[in-house]
Amino acid sequence: MKTSSVQQRLGAVLGAATLALGIGVASVLVAPPAGASSGVVAPLPAKTYSLSSYYGPRCMPVAGASTWHLGQDMGAARGVRVNAIADGVVLKAGATSGFGQVVVVRHTIGGRTVSSVYGHVVDGDRYVRAGQKVSAGQRIADVGSSGNSTGPHLHLEVWNGTYGAGATHTDPLTYLRGRGVDLRATATRVAVRSTPTSCTYYASSSVNLRSGPSTTSPVLAVVPRAATLTAKPGAASGTWREVTYGARTGWVSASYVTPRRPATAPPTTPTAPAPSKVSYVAVSSLNLRAKPSTSSAVVARLAKGTKVTHLAAASKGWVKVKAGTRTGYVSTAYLTSTAPATPTTPTTPSAPAATVAYVNTSSLNLRAKPSTSSAVVARLAKGTKVTQVAAPSKGWVKVKAGARTGYVATSYLTTKAPAAKPGTTTPAAKVSYVTVSSLNLRAKASTSSPVLARLAKGTKVTHVGAASKGWQKVKAGTRTGFVSTAYLSATRPR
């Protein structure tokens, strides 16, 4: 009799005995999967997944994704159990950049240290915590689609060494097969493994094509929004992508590259940098600085409508310009290509003048510091008048609203006054809704704090106080506790 037949009959006998004793379904013993003799098992149950994107160089599947796939993607339904591939200790469980939610486990396999990474799961700390010991086959997470993901799947990585401490990545498919676990044999579908010869991308906005992967490298051309770019799979350096635009090959920031064509059709040929470009000051007073930094000396203050000539391509929100006889740097956020009704001339240095703006969204947080994790001082209603106390920096500006002073995001301000005089409001009770299938309500603002309850998708919660460092104190029914703000939405999910 074949060994597989013996295992199947043994499993059937054990299952029948278990049911006869009245043991719950969660406690039923099952035959260990292939590879169990080596202490290594598959991360997903057999016939619940398909093999899709493989380890190795690739084209970016979504904006912000890498060009070298460090793991093996296993497409599966949301909620399918994710198992530890071997005995080990949890290094990380919870939110992280890119993966959204992740579990990382360190193992000792065959006398060597190996780490496994389980990315895009539903809730990384639902079943395990950092420092917890786990066994091969133990449920550590559920399949999800958090982070940079195109749909529900498990992204599995295997690293030789301790993850994050000099470990080297390896092909998970090959590694597991070498230890008796053939993921191909138990998959419902296996995609053809091939590497494309070329990738097609598009510029998501106007971007500089540079000679090297650095903002200090010379600009070869300005790529207009929606222009077509081609690249080789894996051609990247950190957050830069090597691409070809027309007849030129250079580097662009990955933040401006997308695999999906934007709505606007682009020109078909490269354009050279346009140093003779002209813009106009769009705010009542704009600082002309000696260097591209808010801490640099103010050379002059330019009045609204002042004409400036660009001397170089914009970089990181700054552009070098000439205003009359003076040369310096200004923030691109306060320039417009539209000339004012009455021509103006460049101004000479003048005394500082307060810039006034108005809130252009229904409710804007006035924060103690220039950060979304900072405490909310007040919520400003649409149309509230604010006076700038300092120059904008990195998307934030210090303002005074009534008797209160704090920071607001510049993207929610406008220079156009509303029809009626606005006012400020104090923080009011805010309502949000849970956006994931299950969200932990914790006793304190920490993933290591006890779970008071698990809130289902669509659960209505009332904010108690302001959010801080990614956590929000809320009231859900009769219970009060803390939840992660990443899984809340002002809109009730369908």
VEXMI-34276 format. One line per field, with one value per residue (C-alpha): residue in three letters; z, y, x. Coordinates in Angstrom, 2 decimals, padded with zeros to 5 digits. Example, Ala and Ser with C-alpha at 12.3 -4.5 7.8 and 13.67 -1.06 7.14 Angstrom:
<sites>
residuo: c(ALA / SER)
up: c(007.80 / 007.14)
north: c(-004.50 / -001.06)
east: c(012.30 / 013.67)
</sites>
This chain:
<sites>
residuo: c(MET / LYS / THR / SER / SER / VAL / GLN / GLN / ARG / LEU / GLY / ALA / VAL / LEU / GLY / ALA / ALA / THR / LEU / ALA / LEU / GLY / ILE / GLY / VAL / ALA / SER / VAL / LEU / VAL / ALA / PRO / PRO / ALA / GLY / ALA / SER / SER / GLY / VAL / VAL / ALA / PRO / LEU / PRO / ALA / LYS / THR / TYR / SER / LEU / SER / SER / TYR / TYR / GLY / PRO / ARG / CYS / MET / PRO / VAL / ALA / GLY / ALA / SER / THR / TRP / HIS / LEU / GLY / GLN / ASP / MET / GLY / ALA / ALA / ARG / GLY / VAL / ARG / VAL / ASN / ALA / ILE / ALA / ASP / GLY / VAL / VAL / LEU / LYS / ALA / GLY / ALA / THR / SER / GLY / PHE / GLY / GLN / VAL / VAL / VAL / VAL / ARG / HIS / THR / ILE / GLY / GLY / ARG / THR / VAL / SER / SER / VAL / TYR / GLY / HIS / VAL / VAL / ASP / GLY / ASP / ARG / TYR / VAL / ARG / ALA / GLY / GLN / LYS / VAL / SER / ALA / GLY / GLN / ARG / ILE / ALA / ASP / VAL / GLY / SER / SER / GLY / ASN / SER / THR / GLY / PRO / HIS / LEU / HIS / LEU / GLU / VAL / TRP / ASN / GLY / THR / TYR / GLY / ALA / GLY / ALA / THR / HIS / THR / ASP / PRO / LEU / THR / TYR / LEU / ARG / GLY / ARG / GLY / VAL / ASP / LEU / ARG / ALA / THR / ALA / THR / ARG / VAL / ALA / VAL / ARG / SER / THR / PRO / THR / SER / CYS / THR / TYR / TYR / ALA / SER / SER / SER / VAL / ASN / LEU / ARG / SER / GLY / PRO / SER / THR / THR / SER / PRO / VAL / LEU / ALA / VAL / VAL / PRO / ARG / ALA / ALA / THR / LEU / THR / ALA / LYS / PRO / GLY / ALA / ALA / SER / GLY / THR / TRP / ARG / GLU / VAL / THR / TYR / GLY / ALA / ARG / THR / GLY / TRP / VAL / SER / ALA / SER / TYR / VAL / THR / PRO / ARG / ARG / PRO / ALA / THR / ALA / PRO / PRO / THR / THR / PRO / THR / ALA / PRO / ALA / PRO / SER / LYS / VAL / SER / TYR / VAL / ALA / VAL / SER / SER / LEU / ASN / LEU / ARG / ALA / LYS / PRO / SER / THR / SER / SER / ALA / VAL / VAL / ALA / ARG / LEU / ALA / LYS / GLY / THR / LYS / VAL / THR / HIS / LEU / ALA / ALA / ALA / SER / LYS / GLY / TRP / VAL / LYS / VAL / LYS / ALA / GLY / THR / ARG / THR / GLY / TYR / VAL / SER / THR / ALA / TYR / LEU / THR / SER / THR / ALA / PRO / ALA / THR / PRO / THR / THR / PRO / THR / THR / PRO / SER / ALA / PRO / ALA / ALA / THR / VAL / ALA / TYR / VAL / ASN / THR / SER / SER / LEU / ASN / LEU / ARG / ALA / LYS / PRO / SER / THR / SER / SER / ALA / VAL / VAL / ALA / ARG / LEU / ALA / LYS / GLY / THR / LYS / VAL / THR / GLN / VAL / ALA / ALA / PRO / SER / LYS / GLY / TRP / VAL / LYS / VAL / LYS / ALA / GLY / ALA / ARG / THR / GLY / TYR / VAL / ALA / THR / SER / TYR / LEU / THR / THR / LYS / ALA / PRO / ALA / ALA / LYS / PRO / GLY / THR / THR / THR / PRO / ALA / ALA / LYS / VAL / SER / TYR / VAL / THR / VAL / SER / SER / LEU / ASN / LEU / ARG / ALA / LYS / ALA / SER / THR / SER / SER / PRO / VAL / LEU / ALA / ARG / LEU / ALA / LYS / GLY / THR / LYS / VAL / THR / HIS / VAL / GLY / ALA / ALA / SER / LYS / GLY / TRP / GLN / LYS / VAL / LYS / ALA / GLY / THR / ARG / THR / GLY / PHE / VAL / SER / THR / ALA / TYR / LEU / SER / ALA / THR / ARG / PRO / ARG)
up: c(000.00 / -000.87 / 001.92 / 000.72 / 001.02 / 004.56 / 005.51 / 004.01 / 005.90 / 009.12 / 008.74 / 008.17 / 011.27 / 013.46 / 012.11 / 012.85 / 016.35 / 017.05 / 016.00 / 018.08 / 021.18 / 020.53 / 020.03 / 018.32 / 014.65 / 015.52 / 017.48 / 014.79 / 013.91 / 010.24 / 008.43 / 008.16 / 004.69 / 002.45 / 003.94 / 007.55 / 008.06 / 007.53 / 009.83 / 006.90 / 005.66 / 003.08 / 004.06 / 002.66 / 002.67 / -000.47 / -003.35 / -001.85 / -003.90 / -007.31 / -008.09 / -009.80 / -009.62 / -009.15 / -007.47 / -009.67 / -011.93 / -013.12 / -014.38 / -011.71 / -011.35 / -009.56 / -008.87 / -006.01 / -006.43 / -006.75 / -010.02 / -008.37 / -006.76 / -003.57 / -002.93 / -004.30 / -004.72 / -003.94 / -005.02 / -002.60 / -001.23 / 001.51 / 004.94 / 003.96 / 006.88 / 006.63 / 008.37 / 009.69 / 007.38 / 010.35 / 014.10 / 015.06 / 016.87 / 015.59 / 014.83 / 013.69 / 013.49 / 012.35 / 010.00 / 007.78 / 004.64 / 001.30 / 002.71 / 004.69 / 007.25 / 007.73 / 009.92 / 010.05 / 011.69 / 012.38 / 012.21 / 012.68 / 009.79 / 009.29 / 011.81 / 009.91 / 010.67 / 008.14 / 008.15 / 006.47 / 005.59 / 005.06 / 003.40 / 002.59 / 005.31 / 006.92 / 010.43 / 011.24 / 014.99 / 015.14 / 015.98 / 017.01 / 018.64 / 018.31 / 020.53 / 020.47 / 019.65 / 016.85 / 015.48 / 011.89 / 010.45 / 013.17 / 011.96 / 012.14 / 009.81 / 007.14 / 003.42 / 002.60 / 000.20 / 002.43 / 001.27 / -002.39 / -003.68 / -006.73 / -004.99 / -002.17 / -002.08 / 000.16 / -000.62 / 000.82 / 001.20 / 002.49 / 003.77 / 004.75 / 008.13 / 010.43 / 008.48 / 008.64 / 009.95 / 006.84 / 005.61 / 001.88 / -000.03 / -001.96 / -004.19 / -001.83 / -004.44 / -004.82 / -001.10 / -000.09 / -002.88 / -001.60 / 001.74 / 000.40 / -000.04 / -003.70 / -003.94 / -007.63 / -006.89 / -004.47 / -006.39 / -008.28 / -011.04 / -011.90 / -014.00 / -016.68 / -015.25 / -017.61 / -017.41 / -019.87 / -022.15 / -021.65 / -019.40 / -020.43 / -017.93 / -017.98 / -016.28 / -013.70 / -013.83 / -015.42 / -014.25 / -014.87 / -016.73 / -015.15 / -016.13 / -012.80 / -009.86 / -007.90 / -007.78 / -008.21 / -011.58 / -014.71 / -016.34 / -019.79 / -020.59 / -018.98 / -019.44 / -019.73 / -017.89 / -019.54 / -021.73 / -022.52 / -020.89 / -021.47 / -019.09 / -018.50 / -015.72 / -012.49 / -013.74 / -010.53 / -007.86 / -004.59 / -005.29 / -008.85 / -012.11 / -015.22 / -018.22 / -021.88 / -023.17 / -026.92 / -027.80 / -024.27 / -021.44 / -017.89 / -014.40 / -012.93 / -009.42 / -008.90 / -007.36 / -010.87 / -012.68 / -013.12 / -015.22 / -016.10 / -018.70 / -017.26 / -018.97 / -020.81 / -024.05 / -024.06 / -026.76 / -028.55 / -028.53 / -025.67 / -024.75 / -023.51 / -020.21 / -020.67 / -018.73 / -020.35 / -018.81 / -017.17 / -014.12 / -011.83 / -008.04 / -006.95 / -003.28 / -001.70 / -000.69 / -001.70 / -000.28 / -002.81 / -001.00 / -001.49 / -001.48 / -001.98 / 001.72 / 004.11 / 006.46 / 003.80 / 003.83 / 002.19 / -000.76 / -001.51 / -001.02 / -004.29 / -004.51 / -006.04 / -009.85 / -009.96 / -013.15 / -012.65 / -015.23 / -014.56 / -014.69 / -014.18 / -013.84 / -010.63 / -008.00 / -004.72 / -004.76 / -005.49 / -008.66 / -009.35 / -010.85 / -011.83 / -010.67 / -012.08 / -011.22 / -008.41 / -008.62 / -006.03 / -005.21 / -004.68 / -003.79 / -006.92 / -004.92 / -005.07 / -008.79 / -011.64 / -015.42 / -015.73 / -016.02 / -013.79 / -015.31 / -014.66 / -015.48 / -012.49 / -012.08 / -009.77 / -006.33 / -004.24 / -000.74 / 001.54 / 005.09 / 005.84 / 004.94 / 006.42 / 003.89 / 004.31 / 003.10 / 003.61 / 004.36 / 001.22 / 002.76 / 005.09 / 008.14 / 008.48 / 011.47 / 013.10 / 014.65 / 017.33 / 015.02 / 011.23 / 011.30 / 010.88 / 014.12 / 016.09 / 018.46 / 016.96 / 018.43 / 016.64 / 013.59 / 011.19 / 009.21 / 005.47 / 004.72 / 007.96 / 007.50 / 008.57 / 008.67 / 007.82 / 010.64 / 008.67 / 005.19 / 004.07 / 004.40 / 003.16 / 002.65 / 006.03 / 007.11 / 010.55 / 010.80 / 013.23 / 013.22 / 015.62 / 018.97 / 018.07 / 016.44 / 014.85 / 011.61 / 008.65 / 005.34 / 002.51 / 000.06 / 001.87 / 001.68 / -000.98 / -001.50 / -002.59 / 000.15 / 000.72 / 000.30 / 004.04 / 006.92 / 008.38 / 011.93 / 013.77 / 015.61 / 018.54 / 018.21 / 018.00 / 018.25 / 015.02 / 013.66 / 011.55 / 010.27 / 010.29 / 006.78 / 007.36 / 008.15 / 011.76 / 013.73 / 017.22 / 019.90 / 022.39 / 026.01 / 025.13 / 022.00 / 021.30 / 019.35 / 022.52 / 024.55 / 025.39 / 022.84 / 024.35 / 021.31 / 017.57 / 015.51 / 012.30 / 008.99 / 008.90 / 012.71 / 013.66 / 016.21 / 017.89 / 018.37 / 021.98 / 021.79 / 018.98 / 017.08 / 018.07 / 016.41 / 014.28 / 017.13 / 017.99 / 021.19 / 020.26 / 021.69 / 019.97 / 021.54 / 025.29 / 024.92 / 024.85 / 023.66 / 020.99 / 017.27 / 014.43 / 012.32 / 009.16 / 009.21 / 009.73 / 007.13 / 007.29 / 004.74 / 005.71 / 003.63 / 001.42)
north: c(000.00 / 003.42 / 005.81 / 008.46 / 005.94 / 005.06 / 008.75 / 009.32 / 006.35 / 007.37 / 010.87 / 009.49 / 007.27 / 010.12 / 012.43 / 009.89 / 009.27 / 012.97 / 013.53 / 010.51 / 012.08 / 015.34 / 017.48 / 020.89 / 021.41 / 023.79 / 020.98 / 018.26 / 016.78 / 016.84 / 015.03 / 017.24 / 018.71 / 017.75 / 018.75 / 018.22 / 015.73 / 018.61 / 020.90 / 023.11 / 023.44 / 025.43 / 028.94 / 028.36 / 025.28 / 023.10 / 024.03 / 027.42 / 029.50 / 030.16 / 031.08 / 034.46 / 036.95 / 035.25 / 036.23 / 038.28 / 041.36 / 042.64 / 045.64 / 047.75 / 046.34 / 049.49 / 052.94 / 052.82 / 049.11 / 047.73 / 046.60 / 043.56 / 041.21 / 039.87 / 037.22 / 034.79 / 035.95 / 033.45 / 034.64 / 033.52 / 034.60 / 037.20 / 035.55 / 032.30 / 031.27 / 032.01 / 029.49 / 029.83 / 027.78 / 026.53 / 026.85 / 030.26 / 033.58 / 036.54 / 039.55 / 041.92 / 041.87 / 044.87 / 047.85 / 048.67 / 050.68 / 048.98 / 045.75 / 047.54 / 044.71 / 042.13 / 039.29 / 038.47 / 035.24 / 034.14 / 030.38 / 027.99 / 025.49 / 022.91 / 024.71 / 028.01 / 031.23 / 031.97 / 034.65 / 034.47 / 037.50 / 037.37 / 040.60 / 042.30 / 040.34 / 041.58 / 042.37 / 041.49 / 041.41 / 039.62 / 036.19 / 036.85 / 039.48 / 040.35 / 038.06 / 035.24 / 031.67 / 029.95 / 026.41 / 025.16 / 025.28 / 027.63 / 030.28 / 033.63 / 035.81 / 035.94 / 036.64 / 040.28 / 043.12 / 045.83 / 048.23 / 048.38 / 045.53 / 044.79 / 042.23 / 039.64 / 037.54 / 036.46 / 037.89 / 035.40 / 036.25 / 034.04 / 035.60 / 033.87 / 035.43 / 037.74 / 040.02 / 043.65 / 042.78 / 042.06 / 039.06 / 038.16 / 037.36 / 034.12 / 032.56 / 031.20 / 028.67 / 027.14 / 027.27 / 025.45 / 022.87 / 022.03 / 021.15 / 018.99 / 021.64 / 021.97 / 024.97 / 024.24 / 020.78 / 022.08 / 025.22 / 025.52 / 027.49 / 028.14 / 031.21 / 030.95 / 032.12 / 034.61 / 037.96 / 040.67 / 042.16 / 045.71 / 047.71 / 050.56 / 053.33 / 056.84 / 060.11 / 060.86 / 064.56 / 066.73 / 065.40 / 065.98 / 063.26 / 063.35 / 061.88 / 060.03 / 058.84 / 062.10 / 065.53 / 066.99 / 065.24 / 067.42 / 067.58 / 065.95 / 066.83 / 067.68 / 064.81 / 066.07 / 064.45 / 061.23 / 060.84 / 057.23 / 055.82 / 052.46 / 050.58 / 047.25 / 045.04 / 045.62 / 048.85 / 050.89 / 052.51 / 053.07 / 055.37 / 056.13 / 054.37 / 054.22 / 054.93 / 055.89 / 058.86 / 059.33 / 059.04 / 059.90 / 057.46 / 058.76 / 058.62 / 059.83 / 059.69 / 056.63 / 058.97 / 060.25 / 056.88 / 054.80 / 051.69 / 053.17 / 055.90 / 059.16 / 060.72 / 063.49 / 062.49 / 063.58 / 065.01 / 062.29 / 063.93 / 065.08 / 068.76 / 070.50 / 072.38 / 075.79 / 078.36 / 081.22 / 080.15 / 082.98 / 082.81 / 085.27 / 085.50 / 084.20 / 085.35 / 088.80 / 088.48 / 085.83 / 085.49 / 085.45 / 083.49 / 083.10 / 079.28 / 076.72 / 076.47 / 078.18 / 078.74 / 080.67 / 084.47 / 086.53 / 088.49 / 090.29 / 090.05 / 089.91 / 091.39 / 089.55 / 089.56 / 090.04 / 088.54 / 086.09 / 084.30 / 080.69 / 080.14 / 076.35 / 073.43 / 073.18 / 070.71 / 069.60 / 072.44 / 075.23 / 077.05 / 079.53 / 082.75 / 086.30 / 089.11 / 092.46 / 092.70 / 090.17 / 086.41 / 083.80 / 080.91 / 080.83 / 078.10 / 076.79 / 076.41 / 080.18 / 080.75 / 080.79 / 080.86 / 083.33 / 086.98 / 089.47 / 091.87 / 094.85 / 094.38 / 094.64 / 095.05 / 093.20 / 094.70 / 095.71 / 094.34 / 095.52 / 095.02 / 091.63 / 091.52 / 089.07 / 086.64 / 085.92 / 082.72 / 080.95 / 077.34 / 075.67 / 072.37 / 071.62 / 071.07 / 071.61 / 070.51 / 073.23 / 071.24 / 071.98 / 070.91 / 070.41 / 066.71 / 064.63 / 062.85 / 066.13 / 067.15 / 069.01 / 072.52 / 073.34 / 072.43 / 075.31 / 075.58 / 076.23 / 079.88 / 080.54 / 083.35 / 082.54 / 084.73 / 083.15 / 083.52 / 082.05 / 080.81 / 077.41 / 074.38 / 070.81 / 071.25 / 072.94 / 076.57 / 078.17 / 080.35 / 082.33 / 081.73 / 084.02 / 083.69 / 080.30 / 079.61 / 076.32 / 074.51 / 073.58 / 071.75 / 074.30 / 072.14 / 073.09 / 076.86 / 079.36 / 083.06 / 083.70 / 085.14 / 083.49 / 085.36 / 085.31 / 085.92 / 082.58 / 081.68 / 078.98 / 076.08 / 074.09 / 070.36 / 068.53 / 064.90 / 063.14 / 059.91 / 057.32 / 053.80 / 050.63 / 049.82 / 046.31 / 043.01 / 043.02 / 045.85 / 045.46 / 047.86 / 048.03 / 049.19 / 051.48 / 053.03 / 050.15 / 046.88 / 045.15 / 046.38 / 043.93 / 043.64 / 044.78 / 043.90 / 043.25 / 045.67 / 044.43 / 046.27 / 049.27 / 049.66 / 053.29 / 054.78 / 058.18 / 059.94 / 060.76 / 063.37 / 063.99 / 061.34 / 060.88 / 058.88 / 056.82 / 055.97 / 057.33 / 056.91 / 055.99 / 054.82 / 051.85 / 051.04 / 050.79 / 050.17 / 052.75 / 052.08 / 052.79 / 051.86 / 052.45 / 055.48 / 053.66 / 051.52 / 054.27 / 056.25 / 059.18 / 057.37 / 054.36 / 051.37 / 049.56)
east: c(000.00 / 001.34 / 002.34 / -000.15 / -003.01 / -001.94 / -001.88 / -005.33 / -006.83 / -005.11 / -006.49 / -009.99 / -009.76 / -008.52 / -011.23 / -013.96 / -012.60 / -012.48 / -016.08 / -017.18 / -015.59 / -017.47 / -014.37 / -015.00 / -014.15 / -011.30 / -009.60 / -009.84 / -006.46 / -005.44 / -002.65 / 000.47 / 001.06 / 003.97 / 007.28 / 006.17 / 009.01 / 011.47 / 009.47 / 008.41 / 004.81 / 002.87 / 001.66 / -001.86 / -004.11 / -003.96 / -006.27 / -007.18 / -004.74 / -003.22 / 000.39 / 000.63 / 003.50 / 006.87 / 010.16 / 012.49 / 012.59 / 009.23 / 007.26 / 005.54 / 001.97 / 000.72 / 002.13 / 004.63 / 005.40 / 008.93 / 010.52 / 012.08 / 009.56 / 011.12 / 008.48 / 005.90 / 002.29 / -000.47 / -003.91 / -006.65 / -010.01 / -010.02 / -010.00 / -008.23 / -005.98 / -002.27 / 000.02 / 003.57 / 005.82 / 007.89 / 008.36 / 009.69 / 009.36 / 007.31 / 009.54 / 006.77 / 002.97 / 000.95 / 001.05 / 004.03 / 004.75 / 004.01 / 002.58 / -000.14 / -000.39 / 002.36 / 003.64 / 007.37 / 008.64 / 012.22 / 012.93 / 015.82 / 015.60 / 018.29 / 020.49 / 020.27 / 018.39 / 015.65 / 012.93 / 009.53 / 007.38 / 003.59 / 002.40 / -000.94 / -002.81 / -006.04 / -004.81 / -001.20 / -001.69 / -005.03 / -003.59 / 000.02 / 002.23 / 005.92 / 007.99 / 005.39 / 006.50 / 004.57 / 004.48 / 004.64 / 001.10 / -000.21 / -002.67 / -000.90 / -003.03 / -005.76 / -005.33 / -006.14 / -005.35 / -003.84 / -001.11 / 000.02 / -002.11 / -004.24 / -006.47 / -006.62 / -003.44 / -000.57 / 002.86 / 005.39 / 009.07 / 011.92 / 015.15 / 018.39 / 019.17 / 017.25 / 014.90 / 016.01 / 019.48 / 021.55 / 019.52 / 019.45 / 016.26 / 015.73 / 013.07 / 010.35 / 009.14 / 012.59 / 013.33 / 010.14 / 010.43 / 013.91 / 012.32 / 009.51 / 006.81 / 005.77 / 003.45 / 002.81 / 001.39 / -001.27 / -002.27 / -005.57 / -003.87 / -000.22 / 000.58 / 003.26 / 006.57 / 008.17 / 009.94 / 008.78 / 011.43 / 010.15 / 007.81 / 005.52 / 004.84 / 003.37 / 004.27 / 001.57 / 002.55 / 005.23 / 008.60 / 012.31 / 014.24 / 017.70 / 021.08 / 021.36 / 019.19 / 019.49 / 017.87 / 021.37 / 021.87 / 021.47 / 018.02 / 017.96 / 014.34 / 011.01 / 008.56 / 004.96 / 002.07 / 000.76 / 003.88 / 004.82 / 007.97 / 009.65 / 011.94 / 013.63 / 012.20 / 014.12 / 015.78 / 015.72 / 017.87 / 016.06 / 013.10 / 014.27 / 013.37 / 015.58 / 013.34 / 013.51 / 011.52 / 011.71 / 015.40 / 016.59 / 017.32 / 017.58 / 016.11 / 012.81 / 011.43 / 009.18 / 006.57 / 005.79 / 005.61 / 002.46 / 001.62 / -001.79 / -002.22 / -003.62 / -006.62 / -004.72 / -002.96 / 000.74 / 003.00 / 004.99 / 008.43 / 010.67 / 010.77 / 013.88 / 013.85 / 012.26 / 014.33 / 012.39 / 009.09 / 007.14 / 004.86 / 003.07 / 002.80 / -000.63 / -000.62 / -000.52 / 003.14 / 005.71 / 009.22 / 012.09 / 014.83 / 018.58 / 018.31 / 015.51 / 014.64 / 012.21 / 015.16 / 017.11 / 017.43 / 014.64 / 016.03 / 012.75 / 008.99 / 007.09 / 003.59 / 000.64 / 000.83 / 004.63 / 006.07 / 008.97 / 011.12 / 012.17 / 015.94 / 015.87 / 013.49 / 011.47 / 012.70 / 011.07 / 008.54 / 011.08 / 012.13 / 014.93 / 013.53 / 014.44 / 012.14 / 013.28 / 016.97 / 016.83 / 017.42 / 016.40 / 014.10 / 010.31 / 007.80 / 006.04 / 002.80 / 002.27 / 002.89 / 000.38 / 000.76 / -002.14 / -001.16 / -003.05 / -005.59 / -003.30 / 000.40 / 002.69 / 006.41 / 008.79 / 008.94 / 011.90 / 012.40 / 009.61 / 008.50 / 006.93 / 003.23 / 000.74 / -000.79 / -004.49 / -006.21 / -009.53 / -010.49 / -011.89 / -013.07 / -015.99 / -013.75 / -009.98 / -007.89 / -005.77 / -002.90 / -000.30 / 002.55 / 003.00 / 002.07 / -001.12 / -000.21 / -000.12 / -002.93 / -005.92 / -006.19 / -009.46 / -011.53 / -011.99 / -015.22 / -015.29 / -014.60 / -012.67 / -010.16 / -006.59 / -003.49 / -000.15 / 002.39 / 005.30 / 006.17 / 004.76 / 007.04 / 006.52 / 002.77 / 002.13 / 001.82 / 001.59 / -001.52 / -003.63 / -007.39 / -009.18 / -007.39 / -005.85 / -002.49 / -001.42 / -000.62 / -002.86 / -002.29 / -001.81 / -003.81 / -007.04 / -006.55 / -007.59 / -006.88 / -010.48 / -012.68 / -016.11 / -019.38 / -020.12 / -017.70 / -016.58 / -015.60 / -013.74 / -015.23 / -013.93 / -013.36 / -016.70 / -017.67 / -016.75 / -018.19 / -016.34 / -016.96 / -014.83 / -013.50 / -012.08 / -013.80 / -012.59 / -010.94 / -009.46 / -010.81 / -007.93 / -007.61 / -004.70 / -003.18 / -000.80 / -000.85 / 000.38 / -002.61 / -005.48 / -008.32 / -011.64 / -013.74 / -013.55 / -015.60 / -017.23 / -016.99 / -019.34 / -019.47 / -020.14 / -017.71 / -017.73 / -014.38 / -013.44 / -010.69 / -008.20 / -006.23 / -002.58 / 000.20 / -002.16 / -004.59 / -008.03 / -009.99 / -013.58 / -016.87 / -018.53 / -021.87 / -021.24 / -017.50 / -014.72 / -011.18 / -008.58 / -008.48 / -006.02 / -007.09 / -005.85 / -009.03 / -011.59 / -013.51 / -015.89 / -018.05 / -020.12 / -018.91 / -021.40)
</sites>
